[in-house]
Each structure stands twice: as structure tokens, then as C-alpha cells.
Amino acid sequence: MLADRRATRFIDDFAAQWLQVRNIHSQEQDAQFQFDPTLREAMATETELFFESQVREDRPITDLLRANYTFLNERLAEHYGVDNIFGSHFRA
């Protein structure tokens, strides 16, 4: 069932609504944290990829809160203080 394109739509829509990922686009920019449109989009993508990995890998529900990984690109890694992540593509 997860191979079906409708599963991807479900995952994306569920994350956007339940985790309120859509709301990140309405947050005010904050110069102190360099919260700009690029970072905002990276945060949304991070959340969507993380949730998708939880579903597709059939992880226990507790991993939503306890997972020791995320998905980063260079902009998000810089914001989180993670070194040696380069480029715009996301990786775990």
C-alpha cells in the first residue's frame, strides 16, 4: 500500500495538517535567528521527510519523539550548529 502514490499524498497531507507544517510559512521572520524563507522551507521539508521515514520504515510511534536522527541540508545544519553538511539536498 505504501508504494501507491496515494500513500505519499496521505503522508504529506497528514504531516502538513497534524504537525501543522503549513503554518511555518505564516511565521514572522526573526533576524536574531536568521529565520528567512530558505530556512522556513528547509524546516518544513525536514519535518515531512522525517514523518515519511517513520511511516515507510514502520517505526514504533515512540520514535516520533525519541528518534536520534533527522534530515538536513546545509542551511538547516547551519541553523542547528551541525558541521560538515554541504549542499541543498537533504540527507539523514
PDB file with one MODEL, atoms N, CA, C and O in Angstrom:
MODEL        1
ATOM      1  N   MET A   1       0.806  -1.194   0.000  1.00  0.00           N
ATOM      2  CA  MET A   1       0.000   0.000   0.000  1.00  0.00           C
ATOM      3  C   MET A   1       0.855   1.266   0.000  1.00  0.00           C
ATOM      4  O   MET A   1       0.475   2.269  -0.604  1.00  0.00           O
ATOM      5  N   LEU A   2       1.987   1.227   0.662  1.00  0.00           N
ATOM      6  CA  LEU A   2       2.816   2.427   0.747  1.00  0.00           C
ATOM      7  C   LEU A   2       3.488   2.782  -0.568  1.00  0.00           C
ATOM      8  O   LEU A   2       3.949   3.909  -0.748  1.00  0.00           O
ATOM      9  N   ALA A   3       3.547   1.811  -1.502  1.00  0.00           N
ATOM     10  CA  ALA A   3       4.140   2.085  -2.807  1.00  0.00           C
ATOM     11  C   ALA A   3       3.194   2.902  -3.684  1.00  0.00           C
ATOM     12  O   ALA A   3       3.632   3.530  -4.648  1.00  0.00           O
ATOM     13  N   ASP A   4       1.937   2.898  -3.368  1.00  0.00           N
ATOM     14  CA  ASP A   4       0.931   3.630  -4.129  1.00  0.00           C
ATOM     15  C   ASP A   4       1.140   5.131  -3.962  1.00  0.00           C
ATOM     16  O   ASP A   4       1.442   5.593  -2.862  1.00  0.00           O
ATOM     17  N   ARG A   5       0.983   5.891  -5.030  1.00  0.00           N
ATOM     18  CA  ARG A   5       1.168   7.346  -4.967  1.00  0.00           C
ATOM     19  C   ARG A   5       0.207   8.012  -3.991  1.00  0.00           C
ATOM     20  O   ARG A   5       0.498   9.087  -3.466  1.00  0.00           O
ATOM     21  N   ARG A   6      -0.930   7.383  -3.746  1.00  0.00           N
ATOM     22  CA  ARG A   6      -1.886   7.942  -2.790  1.00  0.00           C
ATOM     23  C   ARG A   6      -1.330   7.904  -1.367  1.00  0.00           C
ATOM     24  O   ARG A   6      -1.694   8.734  -0.534  1.00  0.00           O
ATOM     25  N   ALA A   7      -0.455   6.948  -1.093  1.00  0.00           N
ATOM     26  CA  ALA A   7       0.173   6.879   0.232  1.00  0.00           C
ATOM     27  C   ALA A   7       1.065   8.098   0.444  1.00  0.00           C
ATOM     28  O   ALA A   7       1.092   8.664   1.536  1.00  0.00           O
ATOM     29  N   THR A   8       1.785   8.499  -0.584  1.00  0.00           N
ATOM     30  CA  THR A   8       2.637   9.685  -0.479  1.00  0.00           C
ATOM     31  C   THR A   8       1.788  10.919  -0.227  1.00  0.00           C
ATOM     32  O   THR A   8       2.150  11.772   0.583  1.00  0.00           O
ATOM     33  N   ARG A   9       0.682  11.011  -0.905  1.00  0.00           N
ATOM     34  CA  ARG A   9      -0.220  12.153  -0.679  1.00  0.00           C
ATOM     35  C   ARG A   9      -0.745  12.147   0.753  1.00  0.00           C
ATOM     36  O   ARG A   9      -0.803  13.191   1.403  1.00  0.00           O
ATOM     37  N   PHE A  10      -1.128  10.964   1.244  1.00  0.00           N
ATOM     38  CA  PHE A  10      -1.604  10.852   2.623  1.00  0.00           C
ATOM     39  C   PHE A  10      -0.529  11.309   3.601  1.00  0.00           C
ATOM     40  O   PHE A  10      -0.804  12.087   4.515  1.00  0.00           O
ATOM     41  N   ILE A  11       0.697  10.824   3.406  1.00  0.00           N
ATOM     42  CA  ILE A  11       1.806  11.166   4.301  1.00  0.00           C
ATOM     43  C   ILE A  11       2.040  12.673   4.293  1.00  0.00           C
ATOM     44  O   ILE A  11       2.171  13.290   5.351  1.00  0.00           O
ATOM     45  N   ASP A  12       2.094  13.264   3.106  1.00  0.00           N
ATOM     46  CA  ASP A  12       2.327  14.706   3.001  1.00  0.00           C
ATOM     47  C   ASP A  12       1.196  15.506   3.631  1.00  0.00           C
ATOM     48  O   ASP A  12       1.440  16.452   4.381  1.00  0.00           O
ATOM     49  N   ASP A  13      -0.031  15.129   3.328  1.00  0.00           N
ATOM     50  CA  ASP A  13      -1.182  15.859   3.872  1.00  0.00           C
ATOM     51  C   ASP A  13      -1.294  15.691   5.381  1.00  0.00           C
ATOM     52  O   ASP A  13      -1.613  16.642   6.093  1.00  0.00           O
ATOM     53  N   PHE A  14      -1.035  14.490   5.864  1.00  0.00           N
ATOM     54  CA  PHE A  14      -1.122  14.246   7.301  1.00  0.00           C
ATOM     55  C   PHE A  14      -0.087  15.070   8.052  1.00  0.00           C
ATOM     56  O   PHE A  14      -0.396  15.695   9.066  1.00  0.00           O
ATOM     57  N   ALA A  15       1.137  15.067   7.553  1.00  0.00           N
ATOM     58  CA  ALA A  15       2.200  15.852   8.206  1.00  0.00           C
ATOM     59  C   ALA A  15       1.867  17.337   8.158  1.00  0.00           C
ATOM     60  O   ALA A  15       2.061  18.056   9.139  1.00  0.00           O
ATOM     61  N   ALA A  16       1.372  17.788   7.028  1.00  0.00           N
ATOM     62  CA  ALA A  16       1.061  19.210   6.891  1.00  0.00           C
ATOM     63  C   ALA A  16      -0.053  19.638   7.840  1.00  0.00           C
ATOM     64  O   ALA A  16      -0.001  20.724   8.417  1.00  0.00           O
ATOM     65  N   GLN A  17      -1.055  18.787   8.000  1.00  0.00           N
ATOM     66  CA  GLN A  17      -2.177  19.148   8.848  1.00  0.00           C
ATOM     67  C   GLN A  17      -1.919  18.812  10.317  1.00  0.00           C
ATOM     68  O   GLN A  17      -2.036  19.686  11.175  1.00  0.00           O
ATOM     69  N   TRP A  18      -1.574  17.575  10.614  1.00  0.00           N
ATOM     70  CA  TRP A  18      -1.411  17.139  12.002  1.00  0.00           C
ATOM     71  C   TRP A  18      -0.236  17.821  12.681  1.00  0.00           C
ATOM     72  O   TRP A  18      -0.337  18.262  13.826  1.00  0.00           O
ATOM     73  N   LEU A  19       0.870  17.904  11.973  1.00  0.00           N
ATOM     74  CA  LEU A  19       2.055  18.548  12.541  1.00  0.00           C
ATOM     75  C   LEU A  19       2.078  20.047  12.249  1.00  0.00           C
ATOM     76  O   LEU A  19       3.002  20.747  12.662  1.00  0.00           O
ATOM     77  N   GLN A  20       1.084  20.528  11.552  1.00  0.00           N
ATOM     78  CA  GLN A  20       0.909  21.938  11.218  1.00  0.00           C
ATOM     79  C   GLN A  20       2.105  22.529  10.471  1.00  0.00           C
ATOM     80  O   GLN A  20       2.481  23.682  10.683  1.00  0.00           O
ATOM     81  N   VAL A  21       2.689  21.720   9.600  1.00  0.00           N
ATOM     82  CA  VAL A  21       3.829  22.172   8.809  1.00  0.00           C
ATOM     83  C   VAL A  21       3.435  23.360   7.941  1.00  0.00           C
ATOM     84  O   VAL A  21       4.254  24.246   7.700  1.00  0.00           O
ATOM     85  N   ARG A  22       2.207  23.388   7.476  1.00  0.00           N
ATOM     86  CA  ARG A  22       1.757  24.505   6.633  1.00  0.00           C
ATOM     87  C   ARG A  22       1.870  25.842   7.358  1.00  0.00           C
ATOM     88  O   ARG A  22       2.078  26.876   6.723  1.00  0.00           O
ATOM     89  N   ASN A  23       1.735  25.828   8.673  1.00  0.00           N
ATOM     90  CA  ASN A  23       1.752  27.083   9.437  1.00  0.00           C
ATOM     91  C   ASN A  23       3.131  27.738   9.497  1.00  0.00           C
ATOM     92  O   ASN A  23       3.232  28.920   9.823  1.00  0.00           O
ATOM     93  N   ILE A  24       4.164  27.011   9.198  1.00  0.00           N
ATOM     94  CA  ILE A  24       5.508  27.586   9.286  1.00  0.00           C
ATOM     95  C   ILE A  24       5.676  28.736   8.299  1.00  0.00           C
ATOM     96  O   ILE A  24       6.476  29.646   8.518  1.00  0.00           O
ATOM     97  N   HIS A  25       4.922  28.684   7.223  1.00  0.00           N
ATOM     98  CA  HIS A  25       5.034  29.742   6.217  1.00  0.00           C
ATOM     99  C   HIS A  25       4.413  31.056   6.676  1.00  0.00           C
ATOM    100  O   HIS A  25       4.660  32.099   6.070  1.00  0.00           O
ATOM    101  N   SER A  26       3.620  31.023   7.725  1.00  0.00           N
ATOM    102  CA  SER A  26       2.998  32.251   8.224  1.00  0.00           C
ATOM    103  C   SER A  26       3.756  32.854   9.405  1.00  0.00           C
ATOM    104  O   SER A  26       3.342  33.882   9.940  1.00  0.00           O
ATOM    105  N   GLN A  27       4.845  32.238   9.812  1.00  0.00           N
ATOM    106  CA  GLN A  27       5.621  32.748  10.942  1.00  0.00           C
ATOM    107  C   GLN A  27       6.429  33.970  10.516  1.00  0.00           C
ATOM    108  O   GLN A  27       6.913  34.050   9.387  1.00  0.00           O
ATOM    109  N   GLU A  28       6.561  34.902  11.424  1.00  0.00           N
ATOM    110  CA  GLU A  28       7.315  36.122  11.165  1.00  0.00           C
ATOM    111  C   GLU A  28       8.814  35.815  11.061  1.00  0.00           C
ATOM    112  O   GLU A  28       9.324  34.914  11.726  1.00  0.00           O
ATOM    113  N   GLN A  29       9.495  36.571  10.226  1.00  0.00           N
ATOM    114  CA  GLN A  29      10.941  36.442  10.142  1.00  0.00           C
ATOM    115  C   GLN A  29      11.561  37.033  11.393  1.00  0.00           C
ATOM    116  O   GLN A  29      11.072  38.029  11.926  1.00  0.00           O
ATOM    117  N   ASP A  30      12.636  36.421  11.861  1.00  0.00           N
ATOM    118  CA  ASP A  30      13.327  36.889  13.046  1.00  0.00           C
ATOM    119  C   ASP A  30      14.810  36.996  12.727  1.00  0.00           C
ATOM    120  O   ASP A  30      15.487  35.987  12.530  1.00  0.00           O
ATOM    121  N   ALA A  31      15.303  38.211  12.677  1.00  0.00           N
ATOM    122  CA  ALA A  31      16.703  38.438  12.315  1.00  0.00           C
ATOM    123  C   ALA A  31      17.661  37.794  13.309  1.00  0.00           C
ATOM    124  O   ALA A  31      18.745  37.356  12.925  1.00  0.00           O
ATOM    125  N   GLN A  32      17.274  37.732  14.587  1.00  0.00           N
ATOM    126  CA  GLN A  32      18.144  37.140  15.603  1.00  0.00           C
ATOM    127  C   GLN A  32      18.462  35.680  15.267  1.00  0.00           C
ATOM    128  O   GLN A  32      19.590  35.229  15.465  1.00  0.00           O
ATOM    129  N   PHE A  33      17.487  34.957  14.768  1.00  0.00           N
ATOM    130  CA  PHE A  33      17.679  33.546  14.449  1.00  0.00           C
ATOM    131  C   PHE A  33      17.859  33.321  12.957  1.00  0.00           C
ATOM    132  O   PHE A  33      17.926  32.176  12.508  1.00  0.00           O
ATOM    133  N   GLN A  34      17.937  34.385  12.193  1.00  0.00           N
ATOM    134  CA  GLN A  34      18.075  34.308  10.743  1.00  0.00           C
ATOM    135  C   GLN A  34      16.992  33.410  10.153  1.00  0.00           C
ATOM    136  O   GLN A  34      17.260  32.572   9.292  1.00  0.00           O
ATOM    137  N   PHE A  35      15.768  33.601  10.632  1.00  0.00           N
ATOM    138  CA  PHE A  35      14.618  32.820  10.181  1.00  0.00           C
ATOM    139  C   PHE A  35      14.100  33.449   8.901  1.00  0.00           C
ATOM    140  O   PHE A  35      13.261  34.349   8.934  1.00  0.00           O
ATOM    141  N   ASP A  36      14.599  32.973   7.787  1.00  0.00           N
ATOM    142  CA  ASP A  36      14.256  33.524   6.489  1.00  0.00           C
ATOM    143  C   ASP A  36      13.474  32.487   5.683  1.00  0.00           C
ATOM    144  O   ASP A  36      13.292  31.362   6.147  1.00  0.00           O
ATOM    145  N   PRO A  37      13.012  32.844   4.490  1.00  0.00           N
ATOM    146  CA  PRO A  37      12.226  31.892   3.697  1.00  0.00           C
ATOM    147  C   PRO A  37      12.966  30.585   3.381  1.00  0.00           C
ATOM    148  O   PRO A  37      12.340  29.527   3.314  1.00  0.00           O
ATOM    149  N   THR A  38      14.260  30.645   3.190  1.00  0.00           N
ATOM    150  CA  THR A  38      15.033  29.430   2.902  1.00  0.00           C
ATOM    151  C   THR A  38      15.041  28.497   4.102  1.00  0.00           C
ATOM    152  O   THR A  38      14.862  27.289   3.949  1.00  0.00           O
ATOM    153  N   LEU A  39      15.245  29.037   5.279  1.00  0.00           N
ATOM    154  CA  LEU A  39      15.230  28.222   6.495  1.00  0.00           C
ATOM    155  C   LEU A  39      13.827  27.681   6.757  1.00  0.00           C
ATOM    156  O   LEU A  39      13.666  26.525   7.149  1.00  0.00           O
ATOM    157  N   ARG A  40      12.834  28.502   6.545  1.00  0.00           N
ATOM    158  CA  ARG A  40      11.442  28.103   6.744  1.00  0.00           C
ATOM    159  C   ARG A  40      11.110  26.895   5.857  1.00  0.00           C
ATOM    160  O   ARG A  40      10.509  25.927   6.325  1.00  0.00           O
ATOM    161  N   GLU A  41      11.492  26.951   4.608  1.00  0.00           N
ATOM    162  CA  GLU A  41      11.228  25.844   3.683  1.00  0.00           C
ATOM    163  C   GLU A  41      12.015  24.598   4.083  1.00  0.00           C
ATOM    164  O   GLU A  41      11.496  23.486   3.992  1.00  0.00           O
ATOM    165  N   ALA A  42      13.253  24.771   4.522  1.00  0.00           N
ATOM    166  CA  ALA A  42      14.075  23.638   4.961  1.00  0.00           C
ATOM    167  C   ALA A  42      13.459  22.954   6.175  1.00  0.00           C
ATOM    168  O   ALA A  42      13.476  21.727   6.269  1.00  0.00           O
ATOM    169  N   MET A  43      12.920  23.731   7.098  1.00  0.00           N
ATOM    170  CA  MET A  43      12.275  23.153   8.286  1.00  0.00           C
ATOM    171  C   MET A  43      11.035  22.353   7.910  1.00  0.00           C
ATOM    172  O   MET A  43      10.784  21.287   8.474  1.00  0.00           O
ATOM    173  N   ALA A  44      10.267  22.862   6.967  1.00  0.00           N
ATOM    174  CA  ALA A  44       9.079  22.138   6.507  1.00  0.00           C
ATOM    175  C   ALA A  44       9.487  20.825   5.839  1.00  0.00           C
ATOM    176  O   ALA A  44       8.889  19.781   6.102  1.00  0.00           O
ATOM    177  N   THR A  45      10.493  20.875   4.987  1.00  0.00           N
ATOM    178  CA  THR A  45      10.963  19.670   4.297  1.00  0.00           C
ATOM    179  C   THR A  45      11.518  18.657   5.290  1.00  0.00           C
ATOM    180  O   THR A  45      11.259  17.460   5.169  1.00  0.00           O
ATOM    181  N   GLU A  46      12.275  19.130   6.266  1.00  0.00           N
ATOM    182  CA  GLU A  46      12.823  18.245   7.305  1.00  0.00           C
ATOM    183  C   GLU A  46      11.696  17.466   7.988  1.00  0.00           C
ATOM    184  O   GLU A  46      11.787  16.249   8.146  1.00  0.00           O
ATOM    185  N   THR A  47      10.658  18.156   8.382  1.00  0.00           N
ATOM    186  CA  THR A  47       9.547  17.522   9.087  1.00  0.00           C
ATOM    187  C   THR A  47       8.837  16.521   8.202  1.00  0.00           C
ATOM    188  O   THR A  47       8.511  15.423   8.654  1.00  0.00           O
ATOM    189  N   GLU A  48       8.590  16.874   6.955  1.00  0.00           N
ATOM    190  CA  GLU A  48       7.916  15.973   6.021  1.00  0.00           C
ATOM    191  C   GLU A  48       8.745  14.712   5.770  1.00  0.00           C
ATOM    192  O   GLU A  48       8.208  13.604   5.789  1.00  0.00           O
ATOM    193  N   LEU A  49      10.047  14.874   5.536  1.00  0.00           N
ATOM    194  CA  LEU A  49      10.920  13.721   5.302  1.00  0.00           C
ATOM    195  C   LEU A  49      11.017  12.828   6.534  1.00  0.00           C
ATOM    196  O   LEU A  49      11.018  11.602   6.423  1.00  0.00           O
ATOM    197  N   PHE A  50      11.096  13.441   7.693  1.00  0.00           N
ATOM    198  CA  PHE A  50      11.179  12.669   8.934  1.00  0.00           C
ATOM    199  C   PHE A  50       9.907  11.844   9.137  1.00  0.00           C
ATOM    200  O   PHE A  50       9.980  10.647   9.416  1.00  0.00           O
ATOM    201  N   PHE A  51       8.755  12.477   8.997  1.00  0.00           N
ATOM    202  CA  PHE A  51       7.496  11.758   9.180  1.00  0.00           C
ATOM    203  C   PHE A  51       7.349  10.643   8.146  1.00  0.00           C
ATOM    204  O   PHE A  51       6.921   9.537   8.476  1.00  0.00           O
ATOM    205  N   GLU A  52       7.702  10.936   6.903  1.00  0.00           N
ATOM    206  CA  GLU A  52       7.636   9.916   5.860  1.00  0.00           C
ATOM    207  C   GLU A  52       8.522   8.722   6.195  1.00  0.00           C
ATOM    208  O   GLU A  52       8.119   7.577   5.992  1.00  0.00           O
ATOM    209  N   SER A  53       9.725   8.977   6.708  1.00  0.00           N
ATOM    210  CA  SER A  53      10.622   7.871   7.063  1.00  0.00           C
ATOM    211  C   SER A  53      10.031   7.023   8.182  1.00  0.00           C
ATOM    212  O   SER A  53      10.191   5.803   8.190  1.00  0.00           O
ATOM    213  N   GLN A  54       9.349   7.666   9.123  1.00  0.00           N
ATOM    214  CA  GLN A  54       8.718   6.928  10.223  1.00  0.00           C
ATOM    215  C   GLN A  54       7.658   5.968   9.692  1.00  0.00           C
ATOM    216  O   GLN A  54       7.583   4.815  10.117  1.00  0.00           O
ATOM    217  N   VAL A  55       6.849   6.448   8.769  1.00  0.00           N
ATOM    218  CA  VAL A  55       5.766   5.627   8.224  1.00  0.00           C
ATOM    219  C   VAL A  55       6.322   4.528   7.320  1.00  0.00           C
ATOM    220  O   VAL A  55       5.991   3.355   7.491  1.00  0.00           O
ATOM    221  N   ARG A  56       7.154   4.902   6.374  1.00  0.00           N
ATOM    222  CA  ARG A  56       7.655   3.925   5.388  1.00  0.00           C
ATOM    223  C   ARG A  56       8.536   2.849   6.017  1.00  0.00           C
ATOM    224  O   ARG A  56       8.575   1.718   5.533  1.00  0.00           O
ATOM    225  N   GLU A  57       9.238   3.193   7.086  1.00  0.00           N
ATOM    226  CA  GLU A  57      10.109   2.214   7.752  1.00  0.00           C
ATOM    227  C   GLU A  57       9.388   1.497   8.889  1.00  0.00           C
ATOM    228  O   GLU A  57       9.993   0.711   9.618  1.00  0.00           O
ATOM    229  N   ASP A  58       8.097   1.770   9.034  1.00  0.00           N
ATOM    230  CA  ASP A  58       7.245   1.113  10.025  1.00  0.00           C
ATOM    231  C   ASP A  58       7.860   1.179  11.424  1.00  0.00           C
ATOM    232  O   ASP A  58       7.932   0.181  12.141  1.00  0.00           O
ATOM    233  N   ARG A  59       8.292   2.361  11.781  1.00  0.00           N
ATOM    234  CA  ARG A  59       8.912   2.560  13.089  1.00  0.00           C
ATOM    235  C   ARG A  59       7.847   2.672  14.175  1.00  0.00           C
ATOM    236  O   ARG A  59       6.716   3.065  13.888  1.00  0.00           O
ATOM    237  N   PRO A  60       8.187   2.335  15.405  1.00  0.00           N
ATOM    238  CA  PRO A  60       7.218   2.466  16.501  1.00  0.00           C
ATOM    239  C   PRO A  60       6.858   3.938  16.731  1.00  0.00           C
ATOM    240  O   PRO A  60       7.666   4.828  16.469  1.00  0.00           O
ATOM    241  N   ILE A  61       5.672   4.179  17.210  1.00  0.00           N
ATOM    242  CA  ILE A  61       5.181   5.539  17.425  1.00  0.00           C
ATOM    243  C   ILE A  61       6.091   6.330  18.365  1.00  0.00           C
ATOM    244  O   ILE A  61       6.189   7.552  18.249  1.00  0.00           O
ATOM    245  N   THR A  62       6.747   5.650  19.281  1.00  0.00           N
ATOM    246  CA  THR A  62       7.646   6.347  20.216  1.00  0.00           C
ATOM    247  C   THR A  62       8.830   6.993  19.491  1.00  0.00           C
ATOM    248  O   THR A  62       9.415   7.950  19.999  1.00  0.00           O
ATOM    249  N   ASP A  63       9.186   6.482  18.316  1.00  0.00           N
ATOM    250  CA  ASP A  63      10.293   7.082  17.564  1.00  0.00           C
ATOM    251  C   ASP A  63       9.981   8.488  17.078  1.00  0.00           C
ATOM    252  O   ASP A  63      10.896   9.249  16.766  1.00  0.00           O
ATOM    253  N   LEU A  64       8.703   8.843  17.009  1.00  0.00           N
ATOM    254  CA  LEU A  64       8.373  10.219  16.637  1.00  0.00           C
ATOM    255  C   LEU A  64       8.963  11.205  17.642  1.00  0.00           C
ATOM    256  O   LEU A  64       9.304  12.334  17.289  1.00  0.00           O
ATOM    257  N   LEU A  65       9.078  10.775  18.881  1.00  0.00           N
ATOM    258  CA  LEU A  65       9.610  11.641  19.933  1.00  0.00           C
ATOM    259  C   LEU A  65      11.047  11.325  20.307  1.00  0.00           C
ATOM    260  O   LEU A  65      11.755  12.190  20.823  1.00  0.00           O
ATOM    261  N   ARG A  66      11.486  10.109  20.057  1.00  0.00           N
ATOM    262  CA  ARG A  66      12.801   9.681  20.549  1.00  0.00           C
ATOM    263  C   ARG A  66      13.841   9.414  19.471  1.00  0.00           C
ATOM    264  O   ARG A  66      14.965   9.030  19.793  1.00  0.00           O
ATOM    265  N   ALA A  67      13.505   9.601  18.226  1.00  0.00           N
ATOM    266  CA  ALA A  67      14.452   9.287  17.147  1.00  0.00           C
ATOM    267  C   ALA A  67      15.743  10.081  17.325  1.00  0.00           C
ATOM    268  O   ALA A  67      15.731  11.224  17.781  1.00  0.00           O
ATOM    269  N   ASN A  68      16.841   9.459  16.961  1.00  0.00           N
ATOM    270  CA  ASN A  68      18.138  10.123  17.103  1.00  0.00           C
ATOM    271  C   ASN A  68      18.680  10.573  15.745  1.00  0.00           C
ATOM    272  O   ASN A  68      19.892  10.670  15.554  1.00  0.00           O
ATOM    273  N   TYR A  69      17.786  10.844  14.820  1.00  0.00           N
ATOM    274  CA  TYR A  69      18.196  11.315  13.508  1.00  0.00           C
ATOM    275  C   TYR A  69      17.175  12.316  12.986  1.00  0.00           C
ATOM    276  O   TYR A  69      16.056  12.411  13.490  1.00  0.00           O
ATOM    277  N   THR A  70      17.585  13.053  11.974  1.00  0.00           N
ATOM    278  CA  THR A  70      16.685  13.936  11.247  1.00  0.00           C
ATOM    279  C   THR A  70      17.206  14.050   9.826  1.00  0.00           C
ATOM    280  O   THR A  70      18.144  13.347   9.453  1.00  0.00           O
ATOM    281  N   PHE A  71      16.623  14.908   9.046  1.00  0.00           N
ATOM    282  CA  PHE A  71      17.061  15.146   7.672  1.00  0.00           C
ATOM    283  C   PHE A  71      17.512  16.596   7.575  1.00  0.00           C
ATOM    284  O   PHE A  71      16.791  17.512   7.969  1.00  0.00           O
ATOM    285  N   LEU A  72      18.719  16.790   7.043  1.00  0.00           N
ATOM    286  CA  LEU A  72      19.315  18.123   6.993  1.00  0.00           C
ATOM    287  C   LEU A  72      19.845  18.454   5.617  1.00  0.00           C
ATOM    288  O   LEU A  72      20.281  17.576   4.873  1.00  0.00           O
ATOM    289  N   ASN A  73      19.800  19.723   5.292  1.00  0.00           N
ATOM    290  CA  ASN A  73      20.587  20.256   4.196  1.00  0.00           C
ATOM    291  C   ASN A  73      21.546  21.278   4.819  1.00  0.00           C
ATOM    292  O   ASN A  73      21.555  21.458   6.036  1.00  0.00           O
ATOM    293  N   GLU A  74      22.334  21.930   4.001  1.00  0.00           N
ATOM    294  CA  GLU A  74      23.349  22.834   4.543  1.00  0.00           C
ATOM    295  C   GLU A  74      22.736  23.974   5.356  1.00  0.00           C
ATOM    296  O   GLU A  74      23.240  24.301   6.431  1.00  0.00           O
ATOM    297  N   ARG A  75      21.674  24.573   4.867  1.00  0.00           N
ATOM    298  CA  ARG A  75      21.066  25.715   5.564  1.00  0.00           C
ATOM    299  C   ARG A  75      20.531  25.322   6.933  1.00  0.00           C
ATOM    300  O   ARG A  75      20.724  26.043   7.912  1.00  0.00           O
ATOM    301  N   LEU A  76      19.861  24.184   6.999  1.00  0.00           N
ATOM    302  CA  LEU A  76      19.300  23.720   8.264  1.00  0.00           C
ATOM    303  C   LEU A  76      20.406  23.274   9.225  1.00  0.00           C
ATOM    304  O   LEU A  76      20.331  23.540  10.424  1.00  0.00           O
ATOM    305  N   ALA A  77      21.419  22.606   8.707  1.00  0.00           N
ATOM    306  CA  ALA A  77      22.542  22.180   9.542  1.00  0.00           C
ATOM    307  C   ALA A  77      23.248  23.390  10.156  1.00  0.00           C
ATOM    308  O   ALA A  77      23.652  23.364  11.319  1.00  0.00           O
ATOM    309  N   GLU A  78      23.388  24.430   9.371  1.00  0.00           N
ATOM    310  CA  GLU A  78      23.995  25.660   9.882  1.00  0.00           C
ATOM    311  C   GLU A  78      23.159  26.228  11.027  1.00  0.00           C
ATOM    312  O   GLU A  78      23.702  26.645  12.050  1.00  0.00           O
ATOM    313  N   HIS A  79      21.858  26.243  10.856  1.00  0.00           N
ATOM    314  CA  HIS A  79      20.954  26.757  11.897  1.00  0.00           C
ATOM    315  C   HIS A  79      21.056  25.929  13.176  1.00  0.00           C
ATOM    316  O   HIS A  79      21.031  26.481  14.276  1.00  0.00           O
ATOM    317  N   TYR A  80      21.171  24.602  13.036  1.00  0.00           N
ATOM    318  CA  TYR A  80      21.244  23.713  14.197  1.00  0.00           C
ATOM    319  C   TYR A  80      22.653  23.592  14.767  1.00  0.00           C
ATOM    320  O   TYR A  80      22.835  23.013  15.838  1.00  0.00           O
ATOM    321  N   GLY A  81      23.650  24.129  14.070  1.00  0.00           N
ATOM    322  CA  GLY A  81      25.024  24.023  14.542  1.00  0.00           C
ATOM    323  C   GLY A  81      25.662  22.681  14.237  1.00  0.00           C
ATOM    324  O   GLY A  81      26.548  22.235  14.967  1.00  0.00           O
ATOM    325  N   VAL A  82      25.227  22.039  13.177  1.00  0.00           N
ATOM    326  CA  VAL A  82      25.779  20.746  12.759  1.00  0.00           C
ATOM    327  C   VAL A  82      26.813  21.011  11.669  1.00  0.00           C
ATOM    328  O   VAL A  82      26.527  21.690  10.682  1.00  0.00           O
ATOM    329  N   ASP A  83      28.012  20.472  11.854  1.00  0.00           N
ATOM    330  CA  ASP A  83      29.111  20.692  10.914  1.00  0.00           C
ATOM    331  C   ASP A  83      29.127  19.660   9.793  1.00  0.00           C
ATOM    332  O   ASP A  83      28.519  18.594   9.892  1.00  0.00           O
ATOM    333  N   ASN A  84      29.836  20.009   8.731  1.00  0.00           N
ATOM    334  CA  ASN A  84      30.150  19.113   7.616  1.00  0.00           C
ATOM    335  C   ASN A  84      28.934  18.632   6.826  1.00  0.00           C
ATOM    336  O   ASN A  84      28.918  17.501   6.342  1.00  0.00           O
ATOM    337  N   ILE A  85      27.928  19.473   6.696  1.00  0.00           N
ATOM    338  CA  ILE A  85      26.793  19.199   5.818  1.00  0.00           C
ATOM    339  C   ILE A  85      26.816  20.289   4.753  1.00  0.00           C
ATOM    340  O   ILE A  85      26.727  21.478   5.062  1.00  0.00           O
ATOM    341  N   PHE A  86      26.938  19.869   3.494  1.00  0.00           N
ATOM    342  CA  PHE A  86      27.076  20.839   2.410  1.00  0.00           C
ATOM    343  C   PHE A  86      26.052  20.543   1.323  1.00  0.00           C
ATOM    344  O   PHE A  86      25.733  19.386   1.050  1.00  0.00           O
ATOM    345  N   GLY A  87      25.557  21.575   0.726  1.00  0.00           N
ATOM    346  CA  GLY A  87      24.636  21.450  -0.402  1.00  0.00           C
ATOM    347  C   GLY A  87      23.185  21.564   0.004  1.00  0.00           C
ATOM    348  O   GLY A  87      22.843  21.563   1.186  1.00  0.00           O
ATOM    349  N   SER A  88      22.346  21.661  -1.000  1.00  0.00           N
ATOM    350  CA  SER A  88      20.923  21.886  -0.761  1.00  0.00           C
ATOM    351  C   SER A  88      20.116  20.595  -0.622  1.00  0.00           C
ATOM    352  O   SER A  88      18.966  20.634  -0.185  1.00  0.00           O
ATOM    353  N   HIS A  89      20.700  19.454  -0.985  1.00  0.00           N
ATOM    354  CA  HIS A  89      19.949  18.205  -0.876  1.00  0.00           C
ATOM    355  C   HIS A  89      19.907  17.721   0.585  1.00  0.00           C
ATOM    356  O   HIS A  89      20.831  17.953   1.365  1.00  0.00           O
ATOM    357  N   PHE A  90      18.827  17.055   0.914  1.00  0.00           N
ATOM    358  CA  PHE A  90      18.622  16.578   2.286  1.00  0.00           C
ATOM    359  C   PHE A  90      19.181  15.176   2.422  1.00  0.00           C
ATOM    360  O   PHE A  90      19.114  14.362   1.502  1.00  0.00           O
ATOM    361  N   ARG A  91      19.739  14.917   3.604  1.00  0.00           N
ATOM    362  CA  ARG A  91      20.218  13.574   3.936  1.00  0.00           C
ATOM    363  C   ARG A  91      19.958  13.323   5.405  1.00  0.00           C
ATOM    364  O   ARG A  91      19.842  14.256   6.200  1.00  0.00           O
ATOM    365  N   ALA A  92      19.867  12.023   5.764  1.00  0.00           N
ATOM    366  CA  ALA A  92      19.610  11.639   7.157  1.00  0.00           C
ATOM    367  C   ALA A  92      20.874  11.757   7.964  1.00  0.00           C
ATOM    368  O   ALA A  92      20.869  11.479   9.163  1.00  0.00           O
TER     369      ALA A  92
ENDMDL
END
